């Protein structure tokens, strides 16, 4: 790209961003929250709730992502982040509550995105840009309110000392927090501005809502201040994220309160579930370090538990202790056996991926200490294969073609071949001085998130599971996510989630029944 072309895109991006800023400044934040809620809900299964609040062409009432009328949820999230960081005119006009108003703003945002990409991206940047796009979009595309996701995060963060710390800190049991969150998630799909009410069917009363709301909400001024703070922190860290990658306050506080009216709105109610699943990490991270250690152990336990539930024929082994009495060694966290031999060796990493690292020009340099943990994980798998080959390891027999997997709780390195290659290169440097770790031990490693692994298992038999892991190491799939490798093989037949969520959250069935009734009504 020539300098002339780059300057052209810079000017066009600035012009479009200026026009969008004028739109956002001319109307109250509350109007934009309302319109975002209406367009969001209009394009979900709850669309009936939005119809009376907005004018729209009939074709816009669709959840089909391929529709030319589709407004993507991540675009709404970005638009709201811009709204809360835009200074308002002294004399504002009421916002026209119609689909066309939002469509005009979204089209400007898309133009900004396209021209910023034209100004800043060259051929060498394409692969990392794909990874950034994945971080922005994949969570929305997969959905936040899946049974597996809720089970996973409550299992990891909602029990034991973590649960005790949560209740001690907030005066609210974590199970009650999640139950109330799901009540608000359902309520705020049906009402743009709602007030707390008692719901006997799921055991949520006014007191419970009032206790949970501070964890999920801010007033409008608080939302503006927090969102501007997040953006300032990003810029202070020298992360030149484009407009489309601005951080959003709604990930931590998805609800905005009007304290004078005693009412609240969630322009993107889906993020309520994000807050009470992924967001539980931040509640635990504020406590003693031992809490994260406990959560990490529960992550390893959950991996084995879920694999065993999907594939009863497999033999699941936790980390094995072996070696000399005075220098005991530990195998990777989960060993997956079949027909008497370990076929998959999984090293688990619950390390948190920071927002800055998701959208940085150099993710590994931005989050070096976190990526160092992934490097050590790869090296540990290779050392284990060396110990197996040399007879140091004594435990369940390991197959000669056993597959090594680095499994992350967060979606690290999705669609990101560059970062994966750097992690492998650094792991090679880490074991370079260890003569006992030879090339045959340095087997290809499958990088996989827990979300990817769960998505693969729900559509795979035992043989398809092994085939996906094996195929993921082939050169043709270099940098691919495991689920995309599995999807290419075809023959996907989704199965029910095999764990009983009511064992963890007894009210779950009551909530689902109430939600199904609301949809049918």
N, C-alpha and C positions, 0 to 999 in steps of 0.2 A: 504494500500500500504506500502510495506516495505521500509526501508531506501535504500536498494540496488536498488530497482526498481526506487525510486525517483532520485537517483544519475545517474542511467542509462539514464533516460529521460532528466535530466539536461545536460548531456554530449552530447546526440544526438541533443538536441535543439541548443546548442552552436555550434556544428559542422555544422548543416544545416544553421543556421543563418550566420555563417562565410562564407560558400560557396555562400549564397545569396549576402552577402556584397561584395564578390569578383566580382560577376557578375555586380552589380550596380556600383562599383567603376571603372570598366574597360571601361565604355562607358559614353558619355556625357549625362547630364540631358536632354538636348533637344532631343536626340535620344529616351530616355525612354518616354518622354512626347508624342512624335510622335507615338511610337509603342503602347503605352497605348490607345491613341486616336483611332488608326486603329483597334485594337482588340475590344475596346468598341463599336465603331460604326458598325463594322462588325457583331456584334451580337445584332443589333437593326433593326427596320424597315427601317433605312437609309443605310443598308449594301452596297448598290451599290456605295456609295461615298467612301468606304474604299477599295474596291477590287483592284483598280489600285495602291494602296500604300503598299500592303503587300502580301506575298505569304502565302497560307493557303490551307489545305485540304478542299474539297467542303463541307464536313459535319460540318466544323467549322463555316460556315456562317449561323448561326441559333440563334434565340432569345429564343429557348426552354431551360428553366432552367434545365430540366432533362437530357439534352444532355451530354454525357461524354466529349464533347468539350467545354462545357459552362465555361466561365471565369466570375466569379461573380463580379458585379460592386464594391462591398465593398472590394473585394480582390485587385482590381486595385487601389482603393483609398489608402489602406494600403501600397501597393507596392510603390506608388508614395510618400507617407510620408517617407518611408524608403529611397527612392532614394534621396530625398532632404536633408536627414540628414546623408548621407554617404559621407565621404571624397573621393575625386577622385584621381586616379593615375595620375602622371604627363604625362605619355604616354598612351593615351587611343586609343582604336580601334573603328572604326565605328560599330554600332550595326546592326546585321543582321535583316532586317525588314521582319520577317516571324512569323507566328503564333507559330511555335515550340519554338522560343526564349522566347516568353512570357509564353508559357505553362511550360517550364523548370523553370522559375522564380516562377511562381505561385505554382507549385508542391513543390518547396523548402519552400515557405511560408506556405503551408498547413502542411508540415512536421514539421516546427517550431511550428505552432499552436498546432498540436497534441502532440508533446513532451513537450511543455510548460504546456499544460493541464495535461499531465501525471505526471509532476514534482510537480505541484502546487495545483491540485484539489483533494480533498477527497470527500467521500460520502456526507458530510455536506455542501459542496460547490456547489453541482450540481444545486440546484434551483436558486441561485444567478447567476451562470454562464449562465443559461438559460435566465435570464433577461438581462445580458450583451450582449449575442448573439442577443437578440431581438433589443436592442438599435443599434447594429451595422448593422443589416440586414433589419428590418421591413420597414424603410423608403424607402430603395431602392426597396424592393419587392412591395410596394404599389404604388410607383411612386410619383414624385414631381410635375409634371405638370398637375395635375387634375384641372378641372374647379372649383370644390368646394374649393380646397386648395387655389387657386389664389384669389377667391372671399373672402374667410375667412380672409386672412392676409391683403388684401387691405382694407377691411371693417374695420378691427380693427386698423391698423396702418397707413392707407393711407388717412385719412380724418381729418378734424377739425384742432386742434392745433398741432397734430402730423405731419400732412401734411405741415403746416406752418413752423414748426421747421425744417423739412427735407429740404424744399426749401431754407430757410434762411441759413442753414448750408452748403449746397452743391451747391447752386445756380441753382438748377434743380428741377422742379416739380416732385413729386413722381410718378405721372402717366406717365410722360415722361421717367423717369428712368425705370419703368417696361416695357413700350413699347420698349425701346431700348434694355432692357435685353432679351425680347422675340425675337427681331430681331437677337441678337447675339447668342441666344440659337439655332435658326434655322440655321443661317449661319455656326456656328461652328460644326454642325452635318455634314455639306457637305464639309467643307474645313478644313484641319489640321492646316495650317498657313494662316490666312486671313488678308485682309486689309479692312478698312471701306469703304463702298460705300453707295451712296444715294439710298434708296428704296422708290420710289414714292407711291407705293400701300399702305404702312402703315405709311407714313409720317415720315420716319427716314432719316435724312441727316447727313453729315459728322460731322457737329458741334455737333449734339446731341450725336453721338457716342463718340466723343472726351471728352465731358463733363461727360458722364456716365462711361467711362472706368476706371477712378481712383477709383470708388467705387467697381469695380468688378475685378480689376487686379493689379498685381505687376510684375516687371521685374523678370528675373530668379534669380538674386542674392537676391532680396527682398523676393521672395517666399522661397528660402532656409533659409534666416535669420528668417523669420516669423515662418516657420515650426519648426525650431530648438528651437525657443523661446517658442512655444507652448509645445513642448516635455519637455523642461527644467522646465516650470511652473508646468506641471503635476508631474514630479519627485520631485520638491521642495515641493509639497503638500503631499508627502509621499504616492502617489497613485501608487501601484505596478501593473500598467496595463500591460498585456501581449503585445507582439509585434502586435497582431492583433487589439489591441484597441488604438494604437497610434493616437493622434489627427492629423487632416489634415488641412493644410492651405487653401485647396480648398473649404472648407465650407464658408469661409469669402471672399476669393479671388479666384474664380474658373478659372480665365483666367490668362495666363502667357504672358507677352509682350516681344517682341524683339524690343527695342526702336531704334536700329540702322537700322533695316529693316522696321520699322513702321508696323509690323505685330504682330499677337497674335494667341494663341492656347488655347483651353479648352480641356484637355485630357478627362475630364468627363463633357461634356456640360450640363448634367442633373443638375449639382450642381449650374448652373447659376440660375435656377428657385428656388432652395433651398435658395440661397442668397437673392433673391428679394421677398421671402415670409417669411419663418421663420427668415431669417437674418435681416428683418426690425426691429426686436426687438432691435438689438444692435444700430441701428441708433437713435431710440427713447430713449433707456436707457441712452444715453449720455447726454440727456437734463434734464430739470427740472423734479422733481418727479411728478408734476401735469400731465405730458404727460402719464406716465404709469397708473395713476389713470383714465385718460380719456380712454386709451386703454382697461383697465379692464372693464370699463363701456360698451364699445363697444362690448367686448366679450360676456358679459351677454345679450346685445341686439341681437347679432348675433344668439345666441343659441335659443332664443325665435322666432326670425325671420325664422330660418331654419326649426325648428319643425313645426311652423304654415304653412310654405309653403309645406312641405311634407304631413302634416295631417291637412287639412282645418277644419275638424270637431272638432279638439281639441280647448279648450279654454286656451289661454296662458295669464298668469298674471305675471307681474314683481313683484319684492319684495314689500310686503305689510307692511305698517306701522300700528301698533296696540299697545294696552296697555294704561296705564295711561298717561295723558297729560304731566306730568313732567318727565316721564320715558318711552318714546316711544321705542318700540321694532321694529325690522325689520325681516320679514320672510326671508328664503333663496331666492336666486336670481331669480329663475324661477319656477313658479308653473304651472304644466301641468294638465289641467282639461279635463274631458270627461263625458258627460251626467250629467253635473251639479255638479260634484265632482272632487276635486284635486286628481289625481291618482299618480303623480310623483312630488317629491320635489327635486329640483336641486340646489346645492350650487356650484358656479363657482369659480375656482382658476386659474388665469393667471400667477401665479408664475413661473419663469423660472427654468427649470431643468439644472443644470450645467453639463458640460462635465465630470468633476471629479466624480460627484454623479452617473452618468450613469454606470461607470465602477469600482467604489470603492468596496472594500471588505465589507464595512458597509456604504451603501448610506445615511442612516438617520443621522449617526454621521458626515458624510462628509458635508452634506447640512442641518444642524440642523435647522437653522432659516427658511429655505424654507419648510422643512417637518413640522415644527411647524404650518405653515399656513394650511396645510392639516389636521392636528390634530384638530385645531380650527374649521375647516369647518365641520368635522364629529360631533363635539360637538354641533355646532350650529344647525345642522339638528335634533339631539336628543332633544335639548332644545325646538325647534319648536314643535316637536311632543308632548312634555310635555305640552306646552302652549295650544295646540289644545285640548288635553285630559282634561285639567283643565278649559277650557272655557275662557282663557286669550286672545287667538287669536280670532279676529272677522274679518272675511273676507270670500272669497269663501270657501264653505264647503270642508273639507278634508276627504277622504275616510279612513275607519278604517284600510285598508291594503295598504295605500299609500306607495310607494317605495321611499326611500331616495337614492340620487345619488350625489357623489362627482365628479364633472366634471372638468378636467384639460385641459388647452390649450395645454400644452406639453404632451408628452407621458410618464407620470409618471407611475412607478410601473407596466409596461407592463410585463406580464408573471412572476410577482414577488410577490408570496404569502407571502414571509418572510417580506418584507417591509410593505405590506398591514396589516399583523397581528400586526406589531409593531405600526403602526399608530392607529389601533383600540385600542390596549392596552393603548397607551398614551392618547387617547381620553377618555377611561374609567377612567383613573387616573384624568383627568381634571375635570370630572363631579362627581367624587367620593364623594366630600363633599356637593353636591347639592341634598338634600333629596327629592326635588320635581321631580327630574329626576329619574324615576324608570325603572325597567327592561323592561317593556312593551314599553317604549319610545325609548329604545336603539335597534332600529330595524337594521337588516343587511343593510349595506351600499354597493351599487354598485360603485366601483372605475372605472372610465371610462375617456378616453381621448376624445377630440373633434373629432379626426380622427376616433376613434372607433365608436363614436355615429353617425357620418356622414355615415360611411360605413354600419352600421346597418340599418339606415333609408332608404338608397337607395335600399335595397333589402327586405324591410319589410312593410307589411300592418299595420294598427293600432293595430290589435290584435296580430300580430307577434312581434311588438315592445314591447307591454306590456309583452308578454310571455318571450321574451329574458331577460328583466329586472328582471322578477320574477325568472326565471331559474338561473340567474347569482348568486343568493343568496343561492342556494342549495349546500350542502356539496360536491356533486360530481363534481361541477365546481369551487371548491375553488382555487383561484389564477388565474383562466382563464380570458382572456380578453373578453369583451362583444361580439366582432365580432366572436370570436371562439365559444362562446356559441350559437350565432345565426346560425353560419355555421353548427353546429351539428344538428340543427333542420331541415335543408334542405329547399326545396321549395323557393329558392332565385330567384327572377325575377328583375334584375336591372332596375331602372327607370332613366329618364333624371333628371339632376340637375334642381330643380324647380325655382331657382332665376335667374333673367336676368342679366348676368354679364355685358352686354353692358350698363346697367344703371350706373355702376361704371366706366367701362373702354370702352368708345365708339368705340375704335379702335380694340376691341377683334375680331369681326367678320372678319375684314380685315386681321388680322394676321392668323386666322384659315384658311381662304380661301387661303392665300399665302402658308401656310404650307401644306395643302392638295394638292395644285398644285405641290409643290416641291416633295412630296412623289410619286405622280403619274408619274412625269417626271423621 
